Amino acid sequence: MNYDYLMKIIFVGAPCVGKTSLLSRYCNKHYDPKYMPTIGVDFHATYHRVDQKTIKCHMWDTAGQEQFKSIINSYYKGIAAAVCMFDVSEPNSFNEAKTWIDTVKAASSAEYLPILLVANKIDLHHSKSLISDAQNYCDLNGYAFIETSVHKGIRIAEAMESVVQKIYNEVIVPGIPSPGVKLGNQEKEPLAKPSKQLSLPQKCCTIS
């Protein structure tokens, strides 16, 4: 399929917060309640439509276990954005999420890196003050924030589309160079500025 832009997005967070399940629910329309830890990294490709453009995304699902951090670190440099998740029923996972974000930003080679913080498992018992703290943290740092339930299928598509829209609005439109955004099929050429000469893309779809 033809596309106007290629984006690389990484998913990070503590183990068992729902990164793999969110991607599986969105990309494969499948949810498995059994916890299966990611070994190292996993990969999905999706297509999106934004402002009459077709955008292809490489979604990198990373393991949250300590033993894989040295492997995952090499994936941070060429990303367009990071999606960090935490489990609202496990308050400490929010503190871990902040550490993950700091780590990604320090290792990324992007001039500007959009961040989406996802508060998952809102179908479980949780503290409203935790959600408020997370929202305030994002407001203070300029990050996007969304509450989801992968188990119940709540706001999954909205979360995924919002990070793509954020990259488009905050990186592509202003023409900020990003190692995680490429033009068309020219995957070796970093983004310079949006092109108005690209042909109309085909109808988009999502693939696994």
C-alpha positions in Angstrom: 0.0 0.0 0.0 1.2 3.5 -0.8 1.7 5.9 2.1 2.8 9.5 2.6 4.6 9.1 5.9 6.2 6.3 7.9 6.3 6.7 11.7 8.1 4.6 14.3 6.3 4.5 17.7 7.6 2.6 20.8 5.4 1.3 23.6 7.0 1.1 27.1 6.0 0.5 30.7 6.2 -1.9 33.5 5.3 -5.6 33.0 1.7 -6.5 32.9 0.3 -3.0 32.3 -1.3 -4.0 29.0 1.0 -2.9 26.2 0.8 -6.2 24.3 -2.9 -6.5 24.9 -3.6 -3.0 23.7 -1.7 -3.6 20.4 -3.3 -7.0 20.0 -6.8 -5.6 20.6 -6.2 -2.7 18.1 -4.2 -4.5 15.4 -5.7 -8.0 15.5 -9.1 -7.4 17.1 -8.2 -10.0 19.7 -7.9 -9.9 23.5 -6.4 -12.7 25.6 -6.9 -12.3 29.3 -3.9 -14.6 30.0 -0.7 -12.7 30.7 2.0 -13.6 28.2 5.2 -11.5 28.7 6.8 -10.0 25.7 10.3 -11.4 25.0 12.5 -8.5 24.0 10.4 -6.6 21.4 7.5 -7.4 19.1 6.3 -5.5 16.0 3.1 -4.4 14.4 2.4 -2.3 11.3 -0.7 -0.2 11.0 -2.2 2.3 8.5 -4.0 5.6 9.5 -5.6 8.5 7.7 -4.8 12.0 8.9 -5.5 15.3 7.0 -6.0 13.4 3.7 -2.7 11.6 4.2 -2.0 7.9 4.6 0.4 7.2 7.4 2.1 3.9 8.0 3.2 3.2 11.6 5.7 0.7 12.9 4.6 -0.1 16.4 7.3 -1.6 18.7 6.0 -3.4 21.7 8.7 -3.7 24.4 9.2 -6.0 27.4 8.9 -4.4 30.8 11.2 -6.8 32.6 14.5 -5.6 33.9 16.6 -8.2 32.0 15.5 -6.8 28.6 16.2 -3.1 29.2 19.7 -3.2 27.6 18.2 -4.7 24.5 15.3 -2.3 24.3 17.5 0.7 24.8 18.8 0.4 21.2 15.2 1.0 19.9 14.8 4.4 21.5 17.1 6.4 19.1 15.0 6.3 15.9 11.5 6.8 17.3 8.9 9.4 16.4 6.9 9.1 19.7 6.6 7.0 22.8 3.5 5.5 24.3 4.0 4.8 28.0 1.4 2.7 29.9 0.6 2.2 33.6 -1.9 0.1 35.5 -4.3 2.3 37.5 -4.9 -0.6 40.0 -1.2 -0.7 40.7 -0.2 2.8 41.8 3.5 2.1 41.7 3.3 1.4 38.0 2.7 5.2 37.5 6.0 6.0 39.2 7.6 3.4 37.0 6.0 5.0 34.0 7.6 8.3 34.8 11.0 6.6 35.0 10.3 4.9 31.6 9.5 8.3 30.0 12.7 9.9 31.4 14.7 7.0 30.1 13.2 7.1 26.6 13.6 10.9 26.4 17.3 10.7 27.5 18.1 8.0 24.9 16.1 9.3 22.0 17.8 11.2 19.2 14.7 13.2 18.3 14.8 17.0 18.5 11.2 16.8 19.9 9.5 13.6 21.2 5.7 13.5 21.6 4.6 11.4 24.6 1.3 9.7 25.3 0.7 8.4 28.8 -2.0 5.7 28.9 -3.8 4.9 32.2 -5.0 1.4 31.6 -7.4 -1.0 33.4 -9.9 1.7 34.5 -12.4 -1.1 34.7 -10.6 -2.2 37.9 -10.8 -0.5 41.3 -8.5 2.5 41.4 -7.9 5.8 43.1 -9.3 9.0 41.5 -6.4 10.9 43.0 -4.0 8.7 41.0 -5.7 9.7 37.7 -5.6 13.3 38.8 -1.9 13.1 39.6 -1.3 11.5 36.2 -3.2 14.2 34.4 -1.4 16.9 36.2 1.9 15.3 35.4 1.1 15.3 31.7 -0.2 18.8 31.8 3.0 20.0 33.4 5.2 18.3 30.9 3.2 18.7 27.7 2.3 15.1 27.3 -1.0 13.6 26.0 -3.0 11.6 28.5 -5.8 9.0 28.1 -7.7 6.5 30.2 -8.3 3.1 28.7 -9.5 -0.4 29.5 -8.1 -3.0 27.1 -10.2 -5.7 28.8 -13.4 -3.8 28.1 -12.3 -2.3 24.8 -12.6 1.2 26.1 -10.9 4.0 24.1 -8.4 1.7 22.4 -8.7 3.2 18.9 -8.8 6.7 20.4 -5.5 6.1 22.1 -3.8 4.7 19.0 -5.2 7.4 16.7 -4.3 10.2 19.2 -0.6 9.5 19.2 -0.5 9.4 15.4 -2.4 12.7 15.3 0.0 14.2 17.8 3.0 13.3 15.7 1.4 14.7 12.6 0.4 18.0 14.3 3.5 18.5 16.4 6.3 17.1 14.2 5.2 16.9 10.5 3.1 20.0 10.2 5.7 22.4 11.7 8.5 20.5 9.8 10.5 19.4 12.9 13.2 16.9 11.8 12.6 13.5 13.4 14.6 10.3 13.0 11.3 8.3 13.4 9.4 10.0 10.6 10.1 9.3 6.9 8.6 10.5 3.7 6.8 7.9 1.6 8.8 4.9 0.8 12.1 6.7 1.1 12.9 5.1 4.4 16.5 6.3 4.5 15.6 10.0 4.3 14.5 11.8 7.5 11.6 14.1 7.5 12.3 17.6 6.3 8.9 19.3 5.7 5.5 18.0 4.7 5.2 17.5 0.9 2.2 18.9 -0.9 3.1 17.1 -4.1 2.4 13.5 -3.0 -0.3 11.6 -4.9 -3.5 10.7 -3.2 -3.0 7.4 -1.2 -5.1 4.3 -1.4 -7.7 3.6 1.2 -6.1 2.7 4.5 -6.4 -0.3 6.6 -4.8 -1.9 9.7 -2.6 -5.0 9.4 -0.8 -7.1 12.0 
